[in-house]
Amino acid sequence: MIKAVIFDLGKVLVPFDFHRGYARLEAFCGIPAAEIRARLADSPLVADFESGKIAPRDFVDRFCSHLNVAIPYREFCDIWSSIFLPDPLIPEAMLQGIARNHRLILLSNTNAIHFEMLIEIYPLLRHFHSYVLSYKVGAMKPLPLIYEKAIEAAGCLPGECFFTDDIEANVQAAREHGIDAVQFQSAAQIEAELHKRGVDWQA
């Protein structure tokens, strides 16, 4: 029996497009979006930020130094958070209903700048009982520690947890911890998977 439902955040609850951020950075500093993306891909900077190794203002300073540009902190945060699209992928009513009878856990690779914005902009996040975030835990999926923290937050056995993530490697790592996990494809697919497991969110 499922006692806890665990959702990934990006591309499961909230859609995002990194190109939106790169395009705004290009407009600001003149460096082509493709070059910005390539420079970041060759650097551990973003992974370190999402692992909690770098504080937000230090990250912005290092990011700007990496691109040799100067962007005020608040303006950078606005640009950095512009990747998210307004319409959630999972209905808020579904999350609200699940939370009535099950532990509802958010398990995400994210950073302090993004999550500060997300928690303000997306009301559906208020229905979660616990947030297990890579920058708080100090480890990103698919590392074991973040799944251990998610199971701890769920307060039940791994096999009593259901988890969905858009990345197959993260799903497989959850399964290796005994969690019942499926790769996210659509809200309808997840509704069907939850129904099969007896998880109901109707009033």
N, C-alpha and C positions, 0 to 999 in steps of 0.2 A: 504494500500500500504506500502510495506517495504521500509524504508529509511535508516536503519542501519543494518548491519550484524555483529554479535558478535560471535567470536570464542573463545572457550577454547584453551589452549595450549597443555599440555601433553596428549598424546593418542588421540588427535584430529588433531592437526597440526604436532606434532613431537612425534614419539614413544619413550618410555623409558622403562628401565628394572632396577629396584633397585638392583637386584642381581648382576649386573655388578659392582656397587659401593661396595657392601658388599664383593664381591670376591676380589676386589683389596685391600680393607682394611684388609681382612684376610691375604692376601699375605704380607702386610706391617707389621702387628702387631701380627699375629699368633692367633688372637681370631677367632673362627669359625664364618662364615658368619651368621649362624642361631642365634648364641648368640648375635652378634652385632644387628641383627634385633630385637631380643627379648628385649634387653636393651633399644633400642631406643623407642620401642613400649610402654614401661613402663614410659617414660619420656615425659614431655611437651616441650622438647628442640626444636624439629624440628617445631612444631606448633608455638611456640613463635618466632622462626626465620622467618617463613613465614608470621607471623602477624606483622613483623617489630618491635618487642619488643627487639630484640637483634641485635647489629651491627655485621657485618661479622667476624671481628677478635675476638670479644667476643664469638661468636658462636663457632668458631674453638677451642678456648681455653677451653670452657666448654665441647664441644664434646670430645676433647682429654682427659680431666680430667675425664669425665664420663666413658671412656674406659680404663683410666689409661695408655695412650700411648702418645708419643710425635711425632707429624707430622708437619713439616714446613708448614707455611700458604699456599704458592703457590702450594706445592705438594698436600696438602689437597684439595685445590680448584680443581685441576686436577682430583683427585680421585672422589670427590663429584660430579663433572660434567660428569663423564664417563658413567652415566646411560643413556644418550641420544644416540639414534641410528641415523645414517647419513641420511636416506631417509625419507623425509616428507610424511605424509599421505594425504595431500591435495596438488594438483598441484599449483606451484607458479603462473602459468599463470591464473589460476582461481581467485586467490586472487587479482592479478593485475587488472584483468577485473572487478571484483566487485568494487574495489576501484575507478574506473573511474566514477561510477554513484551513489555510495552509501557510507555512512560513514562506515568504516571498523574498528572494535574495537576488541582488544585483552583483554580477561577477564580471569585472571589466578591466581590460588594459586601458588605462587612461592617465591623465595628468591633472595637476591641481588647477591649471588655467581652464581647461575644458570642463572639468566637472563643476567648478564654481559657476560657470555659465549654464551648464545643462540643468543643474538643480533649480536654477531660477526660471529658466525658459520653458521647461517641460513638466507640467503639473503631474503627469503620470508617474514620475519618479517618487512622489510623496507616498505612494502605496507600498513601497518596499520596506520591509522590516529591518533590513541590514544591507549595507553596501560593502562589498569586498573589492577593493580597488588596488590596482597594481602599485600605484605610487604610495599608498598607505601601507601595504603589506611588505613592499620591498622586493617583489618578484612579479614577473609577468607570466601569463599563460604562454606556453604549456608547462612551466616549471611546477614541480610538485607542491611547493609551499602554498601557492595561492589556492589550490584545490583543498588542501588541508584546512586552510582558513575558511573556505566556503562551507565545508562540511561542519566545522565548528560553529559557524554562524547559523547553519540550518538546525542544529541541535537534534539531529537524528542520525540513523545509520546511513552510510553512503547509498545503499540500495533503495533507501526511502526518499532519495533526492532525484528529481528530474531536471536535466540541464539541456539548454539549447544554445548553440553558438554557430555563427556563419562559417567558421574556419574548421575544417575537418581535423587538423592536427590538435586543436583545442578540445574537440569532441572526443577524439581517441584518448587523449591524456586523462580526461574525466572518466572515461570507461575503465582505464587502468587503475583508477582509484575506487572502482566499484560503483560509480554513479551511473544511473540510467540516463544516457545522453543521445541526442540526435542532432544532426546538422540542420540548421535553419534554412528553409527554402521560402516559406511564406507564412502569413498568419493563419491561413486556412489549414495548412499542413500541421502547424503546431496545435491548433484547436483539436484536430483529429487525433494527434498523438496523445494529448492530455485526456481527451474523452476515453480513449482506449485504456488509459490507466486509472480511470475513475475520478479524475479531477474535474470538478464542476464549478462554474463561476456564475451560474444563473441565480438570480435573487430567489 
